Amino acid sequence: MSTDRTETLRMQPLVAWRAVKKLINNPEDTAQVFIIIRALSGPSLEQGLRRFIELPFGRRVIEEKLDLLATLSDRDALRLMPEGSLADAYLHFVESENLSADGLVEASETAPEGYDNPWLQRYGLRLRDMHDLWHTTTQYGRDELGELCLLAFTYAQTGNRGIGFIVMVGMLKLRKKFGNGVFQAALRGYRDGRRAAWLPGQNWEALLQQPLDQVRAQLVIDSPVTYQQVRAQAVTA
């Protein structure tokens, strides 16, 4: 099946700008994030899919329709995995934050996917469902600075201009609270994303069973020291 989908290459800056204004007025309106990402993504999703299906596991995900969301939603199965594993850390993260694997689904479904190509849609949905696994693995929190740094990391991994745009807007907004440290933390997130293994192509279903420290070493992910320092300084200021 061809991965070509010319409609997704068309940039929609006005759509993105309207969504940005709504997001600024209501930072909890997560649906606007997905609108911005889609409006400015350009060819990044198609490029990612092409890279993904060159991997044996990526081809398997597409052809066998493997569903990461189903794996992450089965918390009983995740609890059976070893203590100290990625699954153990993931459960602790989502339960401490009162999250569900369906949360991002609900937010993203308020804005239509718009992809006729089922391969492209499956790849895009898998990227969406990885988000909290990336939080767990990178150790960026769900606070506003942590989300910004993870988005910078994600931009480095995916090249999605929509994500890059959100990072730029977020840095300017958070500068009032964190000072110039916000730029340092976001830049470190971006650099770490460039240095790390390509997370979209990983077999997360298998990684869930492995020790978290081993997974982080395997994926070349360092501790987010700059983020932690900037956040701590803001708290004590």
N, C-alpha and C positions, 0 to 999 in steps of 0.2 A: 504494500500500500504506500502511495506517495505521501511524503510529509509536507508537501507544498500546501500553503494556505495563505494566499496573498492578502486576504482581509486583515489578518493579524499584523501585517507589516505597516499598516496605515496608522500614523500617529494621530491622536485626538487631544491636542493640548487644551482646548476649551473645556472638554469633558473633564480632563484632569484638574484644571484650575477650579472649576465649580466644586469638585469633590474635595479639593484642598481646603477651600473656604469652609465647607461643612465640617471637615475634620478639625480645623482649628477651633471652630465654635463648639464642637463636641468631640473631644479626643477619644471618647468611648465608642464612637460610631465606627466600628471596625469595618463595616461594609464599604466605607469610602476608601479605605486602603486598597481593597481589591479593585475598585473602579479605577483608581489612579494607576495601579500596576498594569492593568489591562490596557488602559488608554495610552500609555507611554512605553509599553514593553518592546515595540518594534519586532525585530526578528529573533529576539533572544530565546523565546520558547521553542521555535522551530529548530534553532541551532542546538539547543539543549537536547531536544528529542533525537536529532541525528546522532549526537554523541552517545546518547543513552542506548539507542538500539544497536550501536556497534559493540556494546558490551554483551557477553553471553547472558548475564543476569538481566540486563535491561530488555533484551529481546524476549526473555522468558516472561518478564512482568507484562509486557504488551500482549504476547501471544496467548498466555495462560490467564490473563486478566487477574493477576495477583492484586489483592486489595489490602494495602497497608492499614487503612482505616479499620477494617474488620479485625486485624491483629491487635491494634492498639485499643480497640473497644472491648476486647475480651479480657477484662481485668482479672478474672479468676485464673485464666491461663498465665497471665503475667506474674501473678503472685506465686506461682509454682516455680518460677525461674530462680536461680541462685541469689542468695544475699550478696549485695555488692555488685550485682550485674547492672547493665544498662537498664533493663526492665525494672529492677528494684529502684534505681534512681529516678527513672521516668515516673513510676507510680508515686513516689514520694513528692516529686515536683508537681504533678497535676492534682494530686489530692490536697497538698498543702495550699495550692492556689485555687482550689475548688473548680477545677477545669474538667471538661470532658472532651473526648476525641471528636465529638460532634460539634463542639463550639465553633470551630473555624468553618465547618460545613454550613452552619446556619448563617454566619456572616457572609460567606462567599456566595451563597445562593440568592442573596438579595440583589446581586448584580449578575446578569446572565453570563454564562461562560462564553457563548458566541463561537464555539469551535465545532465545525462540522466534521472534522477529521477525528475519528474516535481514538486514534493513537495519540494525537496531540492532547486531547481532553484527558485521557488516562494519565499521561505524563504530567500534565498540569495539576491534576488532582493529587497525584502522589507527592508532588512538590509541596502542595498545600498541607498535606497530612503529616509531613516531616517536621513542621515548624516547632512543635514542642519537644521533639527528639533533639533538634538542634539546640534549643534552649538548654536541655539537660546535658548535652555533650560539651557545648562550649562553656557552660556555667554562667551565661548571661541571664540575669533575672528578668522578671516580668515588670519591673519598675520602668519608668519612662526612659531612663538612661540605658538600661539593659536592653529594652526593645530597640532603641536606636542603634546601639552597637551591634546587635544581632542583624538588623537590617543592613548595616554597613558590611558585615561579614557576608550576608546573603547576596548583596549586590556584587561583591567580588567573586562569588561563586557562580552567579547566574548571568551577570552582565545586563540585567533587566533595568532599563533606564527609569522606569516608573519607581522602582525601589530606590535607585540613586537619587531621584528627585525628592522622595519622601525624606531621605536622610539629610539632604541639604536644608529642606524646610525645618526638619526637626532640630538640627544643630542651631539654626538661628533662633528658634523658639526657646530652646533649653539653655541658651547662653546666659540668659538672665539669672537662671538658677545655679548653673554650674560654672559660669565663667568660661575662660578659654579652655578649661579642662575638657569640655564637651567635645571640642575639635580633636584633642589628643586621644580621647577614648574612642571616638568614632573612627579616626584614622588607624588606630591599633586594631579595631575590629575588621576594618577593610584589609589591612596587611595580613592579619591572621587568616582571613578568608582566602587571600591569594596564595598563602603558603600551604594551607591545609589540602588534604586529598579532596577529590571532587565528591562532595557529599550526596548530590542527587543520584549518583550512580551506585551508591552503596547498597548492599543487601542488609537492610535494617532488620528484617525479620530474623536473620541469623545473628546480627550484632547484639540484639536484645538479650541474648543468653550469655554474652561474654562479660567479664569484669569491666566496669566502667573505665578504670585506669588503663586497661589494655586497649579498649576501644579508642580512647583519646590519643594514646600513643600511636596506634595503628593509623589513625586519621590525621596525625601530625597537628594536634590541637593543643595549644599551650594554655595555661591558666590566664584569665583575663585580668591581669594585674592592674593595668591602667584604669579600666572600668571600676574595679574595686576601690582603688585609691581615690579617684575623683568622686565617687559616690560617698565614700567615708568622709572626705573633706567637706562635702556639702552638708552632711548630717551634723557634723560637729561645728560648722560655721555659725 
